[in-house]
Amino acid sequence: MTRRAFWNLYVPGCIEHYLVRVLRQHADFILELDLVAELNGTVIGNVMYTKAQLTDERGHVKPILTFGPLCVAPEYQRQGVGKRLLNRSFTLARAMGYDTIVIFGMPSNYVSRGFESCLKHQVANADGSYPAAMMVKQLVPHVLAGHSWTYTESRAMEIDLAAAAAYDATLPPLPKHWQPSQEEFEIISKATLHETAEN
């Protein structure tokens, strides 16, 4: 299902199905937040969470969450399945004591779920940049206020592309091709936000 959901979406082919295998064997994977949506006994959606962290200007580390992949089987997309998975996961994450989620993704998919610009919350990448694709959701209002933060994701996200390709080669072949969503991803993934006088 993950492979079908992401195939040719961001690049020709995809690696997200291999990431699923990697995450479930990693120490940072959070089993309690590995949620699936089912219809008549068939899994049609999934969201997976891993541990991440924010470090403030004083060097204090805040444990937080990131999620991905979030996927829905192609035939059930745009029907609210992903929304329900996320809303349930947010409730569970708060109950587990987490107050912040940071993700990389297409803003058009996530701002309606309460995600905001990383720059708005002074959450920077390790190199000090504010990627346009990096978004923040505060599960507890104002929890990040008054500090500057640096985001560090789990090393589980460091995918070996050769290993991913080798794994994919063991599966039934699917045609790889270009489509407009890949160009959109290329643009947003390389864009950065910058401070202005108003900031």
C-alpha positions as CSV (number, residue, x, y, z in Angstrom):
1,M,0.0,0.0,0.0
2,T,2.8,2.4,0.9
3,R,4.6,1.7,-2.4
4,R,1.4,2.3,-4.4
5,A,0.6,5.5,-2.5
6,F,4.0,7.1,-3.1
7,W,5.0,5.7,-6.5
8,N,6.1,8.5,-8.8
9,L,4.7,11.1,-6.5
10,Y,7.9,12.9,-5.5
11,V,10.5,11.2,-7.7
12,P,10.3,8.4,-10.3
13,G,9.5,5.4,-8.2
14,C,9.7,5.9,-4.4
15,I,11.6,4.8,-1.2
16,E,8.8,5.2,1.4
17,H,8.0,1.5,1.4
18,Y,11.6,0.8,2.3
19,L,11.5,3.4,5.0
20,V,8.6,1.6,6.6
21,R,10.8,-1.5,6.9
22,V,13.7,0.5,8.4
23,L,11.6,2.4,10.9
24,R,9.9,-0.6,12.4
25,Q,13.4,-2.0,13.3
26,H,14.7,1.3,14.7
27,A,15.0,2.3,18.4
28,D,13.3,5.7,17.6
29,F,10.2,4.1,16.2
30,I,7.1,4.6,18.4
31,L,4.9,1.6,18.2
32,E,2.0,3.2,20.0
33,L,1.8,5.8,17.3
34,D,1.9,3.4,14.4
35,L,-1.7,3.7,13.3
36,V,-3.6,2.1,10.5
37,A,-7.0,2.7,8.9
38,E,-9.0,-0.4,7.9
39,L,-12.0,-0.9,5.7
40,N,-13.6,-4.3,5.7
41,G,-10.4,-5.9,7.1
42,T,-8.1,-4.3,4.6
43,V,-5.5,-1.7,5.6
44,I,-6.1,1.5,3.5
45,G,-4.0,4.0,5.4
46,N,-1.1,4.3,7.8
47,V,0.9,6.9,9.8
48,M,4.2,6.2,11.6
49,Y,6.0,8.3,14.2
50,T,9.6,8.4,15.3
51,K,11.3,10.4,18.1
52,A,13.1,13.6,17.2
53,Q,14.4,16.6,19.2
54,L,14.7,20.3,19.4
55,T,17.6,22.1,21.1
56,D,17.2,25.6,22.3
57,E,19.8,28.4,22.4
58,R,21.0,27.3,25.8
59,G,21.6,23.8,24.7
60,H,18.5,22.3,26.4
61,V,17.0,19.4,24.5
62,K,13.3,18.9,24.1
63,P,12.1,15.4,23.0
64,I,9.5,15.8,20.2
65,L,7.9,13.8,17.4
66,T,8.0,13.6,13.7
67,F,5.9,11.4,11.5
68,G,6.2,9.8,8.1
69,P,5.3,8.2,6.0
70,L,1.7,9.1,6.1
71,C,0.0,7.2,3.3
72,V,-3.4,6.3,2.0
73,A,-4.1,3.8,-0.7
74,P,-4.6,5.7,-4.0
75,E,-8.2,4.6,-4.4
76,Y,-9.1,6.1,-0.9
77,Q,-7.2,9.4,-1.1
78,R,-9.0,12.7,-0.7
79,Q,-11.7,11.0,1.4
80,G,-10.6,12.1,4.9
81,V,-8.6,9.0,5.8
82,G,-5.3,10.8,6.4
83,K,-7.1,13.5,8.4
84,R,-8.7,10.9,10.7
85,L,-5.3,9.1,11.2
86,L,-3.6,12.4,12.1
87,N,-6.3,13.6,14.4
88,R,-6.2,10.3,16.3
89,S,-2.4,10.4,16.5
90,F,-2.4,13.9,17.8
91,T,-4.7,12.9,20.7
92,L,-2.5,9.9,21.5
93,A,0.7,11.9,21.3
94,R,-0.6,14.5,23.7
95,A,-1.7,11.8,26.1
96,M,1.9,10.4,25.9
97,G,3.3,13.7,27.0
98,Y,4.5,15.0,23.7
99,D,3.9,18.7,22.9
100,T,5.5,19.3,19.5
101,I,5.6,17.7,16.1
102,V,8.0,18.8,13.3
103,I,7.7,17.4,9.8
104,F,8.9,17.9,6.2
105,G,6.2,17.8,3.6
106,M,4.1,19.7,1.2
107,P,2.5,22.7,3.1
108,S,-0.7,22.4,1.1
109,N,-1.2,18.9,2.7
110,Y,-0.6,19.9,6.3
111,V,-1.5,23.6,7.1
112,S,-5.2,22.6,7.4
113,R,-4.1,20.1,10.2
114,G,-2.6,22.9,12.2
115,F,1.0,22.9,10.9
116,E,2.7,26.2,10.6
117,S,6.0,27.6,9.2
118,C,9.1,26.6,11.0
119,L,10.3,30.2,10.8
120,K,7.2,31.4,12.7
121,H,8.3,29.2,15.7
122,Q,12.0,29.9,15.3
123,V,12.7,26.2,14.5
124,A,15.8,26.0,12.2
125,N,17.5,23.1,10.5
126,A,21.0,22.1,11.7
127,D,22.6,24.5,9.2
128,G,20.6,27.4,10.5
129,S,18.2,27.5,7.6
130,Y,14.4,27.6,7.6
131,P,13.2,25.1,4.9
132,A,9.9,25.9,3.4
133,A,9.0,22.3,3.6
134,M,9.7,22.1,7.4
135,M,6.5,22.7,9.5
136,V,5.7,22.7,13.2
137,K,2.6,21.8,15.1
138,Q,2.3,22.7,18.7
139,L,0.2,20.1,20.5
140,V,0.3,22.5,23.5
141,P,-0.2,26.1,22.7
142,H,2.8,28.5,23.0
143,V,5.1,25.7,24.2
144,L,7.9,26.9,21.8
145,A,7.5,30.6,22.5
146,G,10.5,32.6,23.7
147,H,13.3,30.4,22.3
148,S,15.2,29.7,19.2
149,W,15.4,26.0,18.3
150,T,17.4,23.6,16.2
151,Y,15.7,20.5,14.8
152,T,17.4,17.1,14.8
153,E,15.6,14.2,13.2
154,S,16.1,10.5,13.9
155,R,19.0,8.9,12.1
156,A,16.3,6.3,11.0
157,M,15.5,8.8,8.3
158,E,18.9,8.6,6.7
159,I,18.0,6.2,4.0
160,D,20.6,4.2,2.1
161,L,19.3,4.7,-1.5
162,A,21.2,1.7,-2.8
163,A,19.6,-0.6,-0.2
164,A,16.2,0.9,-1.0
165,A,16.7,0.2,-4.7
166,A,17.8,-3.4,-3.9
167,Y,14.8,-4.0,-1.8
168,D,12.5,-2.5,-4.5
169,A,14.0,-4.9,-7.0
170,T,12.6,-7.8,-5.0
171,L,9.1,-6.6,-5.6
172,P,6.9,-6.8,-8.7
173,P,8.1,-4.0,-11.1
174,L,6.1,-0.8,-11.5
175,P,6.7,1.7,-14.3
176,K,8.7,4.8,-13.3
177,H,7.9,8.1,-15.0
178,W,7.8,11.8,-14.5
179,Q,4.7,13.7,-13.4
180,P,4.1,17.3,-12.3
181,S,4.0,16.6,-8.6
182,Q,7.7,15.8,-8.8
183,E,8.5,19.3,-10.0
184,E,6.4,20.8,-7.3
185,F,8.3,18.7,-4.7
186,E,11.6,19.8,-6.2
187,I,10.7,23.4,-5.8
188,I,9.4,23.2,-2.3
189,S,12.1,20.9,-1.0
190,K,14.8,23.3,-2.1
191,A,13.1,26.6,-1.0
192,T,14.0,28.3,2.3
193,L,12.3,31.0,4.3
194,H,14.1,34.2,5.5
195,E,13.8,36.7,8.3
196,T,12.3,40.1,7.3
197,A,12.1,43.3,9.2
198,E,8.6,42.4,10.2
199,N,9.8,39.1,11.8
